[in-house]
Amino acid sequence: MPEFRKKPVVIEARQYDGEIKVKHPIAEWISDNGGEYTYTPDTPQQFGIVTLEGTMIANPGDWIIKGVSGEFYPCKPDIFAQTYEPIDG
């Protein structure tokens, strides 16, 4: 069976702190860069991010990633830690 390695790419990401604000800095970052999000009134610490696969829910602690094509999506902290590492500098 062939094996594949993920290509090294540089992404932007911010960790969602779950703080409830009128306009959260991550929400501003998403909208300022052409992304879309929605707030969920029943669960105010969550918000939806419109992704290429549909709306995904971001929870406190999740990393919000801006992908290589400018798309946004949430990522669970454990998966993020296994997949990405900080760039020095």
C-alpha positions in Angstrom: 0.0 0.0 0.0 1.5 3.4 -0.9 2.2 5.9 2.0 2.0 9.6 1.8 3.3 12.5 3.9 1.5 15.8 4.5 3.3 18.6 2.7 4.8 21.2 5.0 2.6 24.3 4.6 2.5 27.5 6.7 -1.0 28.4 8.1 -2.4 31.1 10.3 -4.2 29.9 13.4 -5.7 31.4 16.6 -7.0 29.6 19.6 -10.6 30.4 20.6 -10.8 31.3 24.3 -14.5 30.9 24.6 -15.0 34.4 25.8 -18.3 35.9 25.0 -18.0 39.3 23.3 -20.1 41.4 21.1 -17.6 40.8 18.3 -14.8 38.4 19.2 -11.3 39.1 17.7 -11.4 35.7 16.0 -14.8 36.5 14.4 -13.3 39.8 13.1 -10.2 38.0 11.8 -12.5 35.6 9.9 -14.8 38.3 8.4 -11.8 40.6 7.6 -10.3 37.8 5.5 -13.4 36.8 3.5 -14.7 34.1 5.8 -18.2 33.7 7.3 -19.3 32.8 10.8 -22.5 32.6 12.8 -23.2 32.8 16.5 -25.3 30.1 18.2 -27.7 31.9 20.6 -28.5 28.6 22.5 -24.9 28.0 23.3 -23.2 31.4 23.4 -19.6 30.0 23.8 -19.9 28.3 20.5 -19.9 29.8 17.0 -20.3 28.3 13.6 -17.6 28.7 10.9 -18.8 28.3 7.3 -16.3 25.9 5.7 -16.0 24.3 2.3 -17.8 21.2 3.8 -20.6 23.2 5.5 -20.9 25.0 8.9 -18.6 23.6 11.6 -19.0 24.5 15.3 -16.0 26.0 17.2 -15.8 25.4 20.9 -13.6 27.0 23.6 -10.1 25.7 23.2 -10.4 24.9 19.5 -7.9 26.3 17.1 -9.3 28.2 14.2 -7.2 27.7 11.1 -7.0 29.8 8.0 -6.0 27.2 5.3 -3.8 27.5 2.3 -6.7 28.5 0.1 -8.0 31.2 2.6 -10.6 28.9 4.0 -11.4 28.8 7.7 -12.2 25.8 9.9 -11.9 24.7 13.6 -9.5 22.1 14.8 -9.5 20.3 18.1 -6.4 21.1 20.3 -5.1 17.5 20.3 -5.3 17.2 16.6 -3.7 20.7 16.2 -0.8 19.7 18.5 -0.2 16.5 16.5 -0.3 18.3 13.1 1.3 21.7 13.6 4.2 23.2 15.3 5.1 26.9 15.8 7.5 28.7 13.5 10.3 30.4 15.3 10.5 34.1 14.8 
